[in-house]
Amino acid sequence: MAMFFDALDEKHIAMIAQQPVFFVATAAADARINLSPKGYDAFRVLGPNRVAYLDLGGSGNETNAHLLADDNGKGGRITIMFCNFQQPAQILRIYGRGNPVLPWESGWNELADHFTLLPGTRQIFDITVESVQTSCGYGVPLMELKHERQTLVKHHAQADPAEWAGKARRARTSIDGLPTRTTDRFIAGA
């Protein structure tokens, strides 16, 4: 049975801390719905009503575009989902409003202090939690993490900073033509 909460509690935070992967969903009017899996040590609970995740450059910047297009002055709509692939079975969704924070913007340093910056870090999404939902997860399989893929981090670590910045400057729209705000600052990581 699904249960709703106004904020994250200690049990939710403990469940989140055990998950090696999470899923991010966003939408904007007249655009495709975006649903992306995320790995690495990239998610942080900053408080009962605030979370953030570190975003690396990848195949697109849809989350950024959707949050900007859907912004109502409080950020764009975003849903984060965690599935417990171990016991006990559980799904946890965070519904909220998010904003991309780029390396030169106000708030970057405060957010970045919560993470180990990885090669290719593009932005940090700052999310206000509006509600939390838990459900049974009985249909989710039991799985074990073998290890993280290092391909994306290795790709960025080997990049030429000038070429990386040039590619970022050219990636100014989503797949549906929505504008994005992106960084051309190459972050080599820790």
C-alpha positions in Angstrom: 0.0 0.0 0.0 1.3 3.4 -0.9 1.9 5.9 1.8 2.6 9.7 1.5 4.8 11.8 3.7 5.4 15.6 3.8 9.2 15.1 4.2 11.9 12.5 4.3 12.3 10.8 7.7 15.1 8.7 9.1 13.9 5.4 7.7 13.6 7.0 4.2 17.1 8.4 4.5 18.5 5.1 5.6 16.9 3.3 2.7 18.2 5.9 0.2 21.8 5.5 1.6 21.8 1.8 0.7 20.8 2.2 -3.0 23.5 2.2 -5.7 21.2 3.6 -8.4 18.3 6.1 -8.6 16.0 7.2 -11.4 15.2 10.8 -12.4 12.0 11.8 -14.3 11.1 15.3 -15.6 8.7 16.6 -18.2 8.0 19.8 -20.0 5.0 20.8 -22.1 5.2 19.5 -25.7 8.4 17.6 -25.0 9.3 14.0 -24.4 9.2 12.7 -20.8 12.7 12.1 -19.7 13.6 9.2 -17.4 17.3 8.6 -16.6 19.1 6.1 -14.3 21.9 7.6 -12.2 24.8 5.8 -10.5 28.0 6.7 -8.6 28.0 8.4 -5.2 26.0 11.3 -6.6 22.9 11.7 -4.3 22.7 13.6 -1.1 19.9 14.2 1.4 20.5 17.8 2.7 17.5 17.9 5.0 14.0 16.5 5.4 12.8 18.8 2.5 15.9 19.2 0.4 18.0 16.8 -1.7 20.6 17.3 -4.4 22.4 15.2 -7.0 25.7 15.6 -8.9 25.3 15.5 -12.7 28.0 14.5 -15.2 28.0 15.3 -18.8 26.4 12.5 -20.8 24.2 11.9 -23.8 22.0 15.0 -23.3 20.9 17.6 -20.8 17.2 17.0 -20.7 16.7 17.4 -17.0 18.2 20.9 -17.2 16.0 21.8 -20.1 12.8 20.4 -18.5 13.4 22.1 -15.2 14.0 25.5 -16.9 10.9 25.1 -19.2 8.6 24.0 -16.3 9.9 26.5 -13.7 7.1 28.3 -11.9 9.4 30.4 -9.9 10.1 27.5 -7.5 11.9 25.3 -10.0 10.6 22.7 -12.4 8.8 19.4 -11.5 11.1 16.5 -10.8 10.6 12.9 -9.5 13.4 10.8 -8.0 12.8 7.1 -7.5 14.7 4.6 -5.5 14.1 0.8 -5.6 15.4 -1.5 -2.9 16.9 -4.4 -4.9 17.6 -6.1 -1.5 15.3 -6.8 1.4 12.9 -5.4 2.4 11.1 -4.7 -0.8 10.3 -1.0 -1.1 10.0 1.8 -3.7 10.5 5.4 -2.6 9.6 8.4 -4.7 10.6 12.0 -4.0 8.3 14.5 -5.7 9.6 18.0 -5.8 10.8 21.1 -7.6 14.4 21.4 -8.9 16.9 23.8 -10.2 20.2 23.2 -12.0 23.1 25.0 -10.3 26.1 25.6 -12.5 29.7 26.0 -11.2 29.8 29.8 -11.4 26.4 30.4 -9.8 25.4 31.4 -6.3 24.9 28.3 -4.3 27.4 26.2 -6.1 30.1 26.1 -3.4 27.6 25.2 -0.7 26.2 22.3 -2.7 29.6 21.2 -4.1 30.9 20.8 -0.5 28.5 17.8 -0.1 30.1 15.9 -2.9 33.4 14.6 -4.3 33.4 16.2 -7.7 33.9 13.7 -10.4 35.6 14.3 -13.8 33.0 15.8 -16.1 30.8 17.3 -13.4 28.4 19.5 -15.2 25.9 20.8 -12.6 24.3 20.0 -9.3 20.5 19.7 -9.2 19.1 21.3 -6.0 15.7 19.9 -5.2 13.0 21.0 -2.8 11.0 18.0 -1.5 7.3 18.5 -1.8 6.2 15.0 -0.9 7.6 11.5 -0.4 5.8 8.3 -1.4 6.7 4.7 -0.4 5.2 1.6 -1.9 5.7 -2.1 -1.6 8.1 -2.9 -4.4 7.1 -6.6 -4.4 7.4 -6.7 -8.2 11.1 -5.4 -8.1 13.6 -8.3 -8.4 16.3 -9.0 -5.9 19.7 -8.0 -7.4 23.2 -7.5 -6.2 25.6 -4.8 -7.3 28.7 -6.2 -9.0 30.5 -2.8 -9.3 30.1 0.7 -10.7 30.8 1.2 -14.4 33.8 3.6 -14.6 33.4 4.3 -18.3 31.8 7.8 -18.0 34.3 9.0 -15.4 37.2 7.6 -17.4 35.9 9.2 -20.6 35.7 12.6 -18.9 39.1 12.2 -17.1 40.8 11.6 -20.4 39.1 14.5 -22.1 41.0 17.6 -23.4 39.5 20.5 -21.3 39.3 22.8 -24.3 37.5 20.2 -26.5 35.2 19.4 -23.6 34.3 23.1 -23.1 33.7 23.6 -26.8 31.4 20.6 -27.0 29.5 21.9 -23.9 29.1 25.4 -25.5 27.5 23.8 -28.6 25.0 21.7 -26.5 22.6 24.5 -25.8 19.3 22.7 -26.6 17.5 19.5 -25.6 16.5 16.8 -28.0 13.2 18.6 -28.4 14.9 22.0 -29.0 14.3 23.4 -25.5 17.1 25.7 -24.3 19.5 24.5 -21.6 22.0 26.3 -19.4 25.2 24.4 -19.4 28.7 24.9 -18.2 31.8 25.1 -20.3 34.0 24.8 -17.2 35.8 21.5 -17.3 35.9 19.9 -13.8 38.7 17.3 -13.6 37.4 15.9 -10.4 39.1 15.1 -7.1 
